[in-house]
Each structure stands twice: as structure tokens, then as C-alpha cells.
Amino acid sequence: MTLSIAWTRKAGHSHELIVASDSRLTSVGHVDICQKIFPLSRGDSFFAFCGDTIVAFPVIFQLQSAIENFLKAADRTEDITHLLHRVLTLVNAYRLAWSDTSQADVDNTNETTRFLFGGWSWRYGKFFIYPIQYDKHEGRFLHVSSKKTLKKLGLPKGEMCLAIGNYTAEFRYSLRAMIVKNGLQSLNYEPLEILASMLSNPKFTDRRGTQTFLRAKDPSGAIGGAPQALKVYQHLNIRPIAIRWPKADANQPVTLFGRPLFKWENTLHPIYDLESQKFHYPLSGVSNFQ
């Protein structure tokens, strides 16, 4: 189970696309150090998931391989708005290849597995975020419209924030309240801060909890671990964001894609401190004149 979010952030005269998620995978027990958002090798887009990893992980690896094996996709000649069709084709081909199990299991997995795909479109000069989910009437995975969801948030035209997975209703309620209270015309890191707050709340992380949620199907303890995040830029580059997580082990306070970094690892990626809400840039203290 998962809560994955993607939103646009205004940065000066341009925009950035930020993607964030929790880091928990659940099966027999749970693991809280798992990557759930993936930069695509073409450098202008990402792929994220929620749901069953028997679908999600193979699809992610096959998508990366398919992009690398098709030159127009690999070098970005094919815009992401066209790449969407290939993503859907690949996801549905995997769905059809799944065999030798009960139809009930297949149906349940299809209906609980969702994806977020998006990035910068050079053709249209803006970011796109595509929620993908299974349509039981069509019998296949489709891109679903997000216009109603965006309208309810009350963001100005052109600003976006979409979420998939568990507790999306609670997330949207908190974000909407923050937008109204602060009169926000664009988003900064508010979605990441809300996600971090939810990951610090046992209501959402305790698998043995008895809480009720706005969406009755959401189970207890569906999310956990540290937040993970990345940025997609208009200049067709992606930058992972390391997170300084207050709840982490004191010996491993910085995480990257959900995994605590060891002392012998020295990341060059920017580190976002959730307590101070500030960035630390590891190379900022390096000078050629010392």
C-alpha cells in the first residue's frame, strides 16, 4: 500500500515537477525502506506506483528497458504525451501475460494497483501528470481524467497536485485546508510536509490500529517509513532529493528513495530537512580556492 503524490512548484519564472511517496511495502509484515518512485532513463519523466508489486516492479523494469530499446523514446524525440500510449500498451501486455491463478486474485490486484506517470512535454511546453488505473468495464488499464480532483483543490489554472493510493482523501482535505488558510496561488513543499506529517502519525502507520478513514476501503498502517522525493526540471533533468528524517535512526538520519544512507555513503544530492524545511547542498562548502 502506498501514498504517492506529484505536483507542480513555481520556481521564479519557471516550474518544477516534484514527486513524493512513503517507503513501505507490505506483505507478510512490512518493510519501510523501499523505493516507490522511479526516474526514467530519458531524463524528463518519472513513474510511481501503489498496489501489488507482482505487477508494479516488473512493469517498471520493463518500461525502463522498452525506453532504452526504442531510440525515439530514449533520446526524447518522442514527447511524453505520445509515450503515454506505449506505457499503457506495456502495462496491459503484462496484465494479459499473468496466468495460472484465480480470476478473483487477478481482479483484486488489478483494481488496487495504480500508477503515476508524468514529466515535461517539449511539445506543449508544460508538465503532464497521468494517473493510470484499471477500468473493470473496459477490462484494461487506462489514463483517468483528473480535472474534478484539481478543481476541488482550488488551485489556479495550470497548477497541479495529484495523489494515488491510500489516504488520498485525508491528504487532499489537509492540502485544501492549507491552500484556503494561506491563500496559496501555487504550491511549494506543502504536499511533502503533509505526507511527512501523516508518516509521523500512528493513525496512518500502525497496522494494528482501529482507526476509521474517509475512504472505507483504506486499511490501517498502509503507509510508513521516510518520505522519498525527486524533481523533474523543464531543462529535461531529474534530481533525486535526499531526506533528513526526524524519526530515523540517529546513526542514519538521511534517507534516499526511502533507504537510510550508511555512514560510508556520501550523497551529492540535495538534502531536505523536514524540521527546518530547508535544503542542504553537500557541495556548497567546496571551493576551488581553498
N, C-alpha and C positions, 0 to 999 in steps of 0.2 A: 504494500500500500504506500501511497505517496501523496505529497502536495508539491506540484511543480508550477512555477509562475514565470511568465515572461511579460516584460513591459518596456515601453519607450521612456527614455530620460532625456530631457532637454539639456544640452551642454553648450552654452554660448549660443552660437548661430547654427549649430547642428544638433543632431540627435544620436543617442546610443540605444542599443537594444540590450537589456540585461535579462538574464535567465537565472533563476534560483530554484532550489529544491531542498527537501530534507535528505537524509542519508540512510534511511532504514530500509532493509529488505527483510521480509517476514516469511517464514515457512515453519519449520519445527524450531521454535524460538525465533529470535531476530538478531540481525547484525546491523550495527549503527555506523558503519564506516564505508558505505558503498556508493560508488559513482552512479548518478542518475541523469546527469545532463552531459551531452557529448558534443564537442565542437566537430564539425565536419571538415574533412581534409581540404576542401576547396577554399576555406578561409572566410566565407561570408555568411555562414549559416550554422544552425545547431539542430540537434534532435534530442528530445527528452521523452520520458515515458512515465506511466503509472500502471500498475497491474502486474500480471503474471510474467515472470522473467523467462518462462519457456517460450513465450512469444517475443518479448521485448529485446532480450540480449541477442538472439540470433538475427533478428531484423536489423538491429543497429550495426552489427558487424557486416551483414550482407549489404547494407546500404553503403557503408564506407567502401567496401570492395567494388560495388557496382559503379560508384562515382569514379573511383580510380581507374576502372576499366573502360570508361567512356570519356574520351578526350574532351568533348564539349562540356560535359558536366565537371570534369576535373579542373579545367582552366577557366571556368565561369563564362564561357561563351554562351552556354545555356543559362538563362536567368532563372532564379529560384521559383518564379511564378510558373515556369514550364517544368522545372524539376519536380514540382509537387505531383504531377501526373506519374512520374517514374517512382516516386516514393509510394504512392498508393498502389501502383502495379506490383511493386515488390512486397509490400505488406500483405496484399491479398493473395499473391502467389505462395507466400509462406503459409497463410491460413489454409489454403487448399491442400498443401503438402502434409498437413498434420493428420495422421491416420492412426488406426488401431487403438482407439479409446472411445469412451461413451460420448454420444452426441450431447448429453447434458453437460459433461465436463467441458467440451469444446465451446458450447454456447455460453456457459458461465464465464469462461476465460475470455472469450471474445468481447463480451459485454462489459467486463471490468477492466479491460486493457485499453488504454488511450495513449495518444502521442501528441506532442507539440513539436511542430517543425516550423522554422522561420529563419529570417535573415534579411539582408539588404538586397533590394532589387535595383540593379543598374538601369533596367528598362523603364521603371516608373519613378525612380528617384526617391524611394521611401522604403521603410521596413514593412514586412508582412509577417504575421504570426498565424499559423494554421493549426487549429485543434483538429485532431483526427480521431474518430471513434467508430465503433461497429454499429451499423444500421441493420437491425434484425429483419426489417421489411425488405430491404434491398439484398440482404444476405452478404454484405461486404463492408469493408472499412471505407469511410468517406470523410472528406473535409466538411466540417459543420460550420454554419454561419455563427458569428459572434456579435452581430450588431445589437441584439437586445441586451446582452450582458454588458457591453460597453456603454450603452445608453443609460442603464441603471446606475452605473458608477458616477455619472455626471461629469466625466472628463470632457474638455473641449475637443472639437473635431480634430482628428489626426493623432490624438494621444491614445495609447493603447495599454491595457493590462488584462491578461487572460490567465486563468488558472485551471488546472486539471487535477483530478484525484480526489482525495478525501478532505473534508472540512472546507471545501471551496465556499460554501455559504457563509461560514464563520469568517473566513478570510475576507470575502467581499464586503460583509457587514462592517468589519473593522476598518477596511480601507475607505469605504464610503463615508463612515463617520469622521475619519481623519480628513478626507477631502472637504467635507462640509465645514468642519470645525475650523480648519486652517485656510479655507478659501483657496485651495490649490488649483492652479491652472495647468500645472504639469507635475509629473512625479519625479522625485529624486530617488532616495533609497528607502522610502516608506514601505513598499512591499517586502523588502528584505527584513526590515525591522519588525514588521508584523509577523513574518514567518519565524524569526528568531524568538519572538515573544511566545508564539504558540509552541515552539520546541522547548521552551523553558517551563511550560505549564503541564503538570501531570494529567490534566483533563484530556490532553491530546496524545500523550506519550505512554501512559500507563495501560498496558494491555489487559490488566486485571481490573480496570476501572469500571464503574457502573454508571458513568455519565450518559446523558442523552444528548443528541446533536440535532442541528437544524434539519439535516437530511437523515431520515430514519435508518437508511442502509449503512451509514458510516459506522464502523466498529470502533471499539476503544483501542487506543495505542497504535493507530495506523501510521503515525509518523514518529521520527526520532533522530537522534544524532545531531551533528552540527549542520548548519546551513551550508550549501555549496553554491557557487555562482560563477558566471562568466559574462563577458561583454562582447558584443558584436559591434564593430565600428563601420561608419559609412566608407572609410578608406579600405574596406574589404580585408580587415584583420580581426582576429579574435584574441582576447586576452582572458585567461582564467584568473579568478580572484581568490586568493587565499583568505581564510577567515580566522581571526583571533577569537576563539570561542570561550566565553567566561566559564562555561560548565565543563570545559575539557580538563584532562589531567594536567596538573601544574608542570609536569615534565614534558608535555607535548601540547602546548596551548594553541598551536597554529595548525589548521587543517586545510587540505586542498582536495577538492572534489570529495569531501566528506571524510577523508582519511587523515588522522593525526600524523604530522610530519615527525620523523625521527631527528634526534639531535645532529646526526651526521648529514642531514639534508639541508641545503641552503637554497631555498626558492628565490628566484629573481622576480617572481610575480608580485604585484601589489598586494599588500595585506590590509584587509579591512577590519578595524577594531570595533566590535559591536557595542562596547561600553562607551567609548569616546565618540563613536560614529565618525571616525577619521581614518584616512588611509596612511599607511607607512610604505614607502618605496625603498626596497633594500639597497638599490644603487644610488640613492640620493646623497649619501655621505661620501661617495667615491669621487676623488678629484685627481686629475692628471697632473696637478701642480703641487702635490704633497710629496 
